């Protein structure tokens, strides 16, 4: 699946997780998969936000194992989203959860 993140998302990832945006996105996606496996209801993908950023700061393909792929595909279909949208959404969910756990503030830009 393709993950395309804009400048703001990348700044958030770097400030909260570290400089490797691709590794952070993979971690976020696998965290989302774990929540699906545990039966924890995921935060729904917001509607009406448009597609990927027109000029993403980063764009890359992420692959997961077959079981994770099936879970993600099923969840994307349930939510009426694409797999790519769900992958990007998982990054924002992960950042929000980290923020709640650490009480950190968004970096200024």
ABEGO torsion letter per residue (X at the ends): XBBBBBAAAAAAAAAAAEABAAAAAAAAAAAAAAAAAAGBBBBBBBBGAEBBBABBABBBBBBBBAAAAAAAAAAAAAAGBBAAAAAAAAAAAAAAAAAAAAGBBBBBX
